[in-house]
Amino acid sequence: MIISKNSVWVFDLDDTLYKERDYQISGYHSIASLIYRLYQQDVNPIIKQAIEDEKDVLQSICNYINLPLSVKDSLLWQYRNHIPKLTLDDDTNQTLSHIKKNSLAIAILTDGRSVSQRAKISSLGLSHYDLYISEEWGKDKPDDKRFLAIMGKYPSADSFIYVGDNIKKDFITPNKLGWVTIGLNDYGYNINSQNIVALSDSYYPDYWIESLSELINWC
């Protein structure tokens, strides 16, 4: 498939442009550093074990150093407000650079808190793109408010393309609006599983890709 250069590409952020588990690791490292500074306790092994056992990481930390569970709220804010250490992989960098040169515009449409999402985006070097973050708009996907805003901004575009990963909410709205939808396959590392049953065809993308680099051949 070849997409016109007069098209707008819109990307999801988490588990599409980077792996959200990398953000989790960055956040837990930040908490471990804070705990060591304040309590002189190394909780890295506790964090690792809690993740392996699929237990509440923050509660496990509180239990280990005998803190009241109310401290979880402070640790959660540390997690959400930390400055993450994230990088785009080479394939994603090259793909975005190619699409930027061969399209009308690129935007990022993501759900999440404004500060947390913008911290991720800044760390990844993506702040120069148009950003549509759910908290700033008062609506999460699959609400159509942000999709329609993008269409309104580029009325002369030949087409709109949405690239995401979350079957539950990423594709149903752009599908209804006539966008081209592209899903990035997960190999078991994503936060949200793609192994979902009992969803109608309207929830699925038009195309699946194994790597973002495949998009270079589309434009």
Sequence and secondary structure as in RCSB ss.txt:
>XXXX:A:sequence
MIISKNSVWVFDLDDTLYKERDYQISGYHSIASLIYRLYQQDVNPIIKQAIEDEKDVLQSICNYINLPLSVKDSL
LWQYRNHIPKLTLDDDTNQTLSHIKKNSLAIAILTDGRSVSQRAKISSLGLSHYDLYISEEWGKDKPDDKRFLAI
MGKYPSADSFIYVGDNIKKDFITPNKLGWVTIGLNDYGYNINSQNIVALSDSYYPDYWIESLSELINWC
>XXXX:A:secstr
    TTEEEEE  BTTTB HHHHHHHHHHHHHHHHHHHH    HHHHHHHHHTT  HHHHHHHHTT  TTHHHHH
HHHHHHS       HHHHHHHHHHHHTSSEEEEEE S HHHHHHHHHHTT TTSEEEEHHHHT  TT SHHHHHH
HHH TT SEEEEEE  TTTSSHHHHHTT EEEEE   S SSS S   S  GGGS SEEES GGGGGGG 
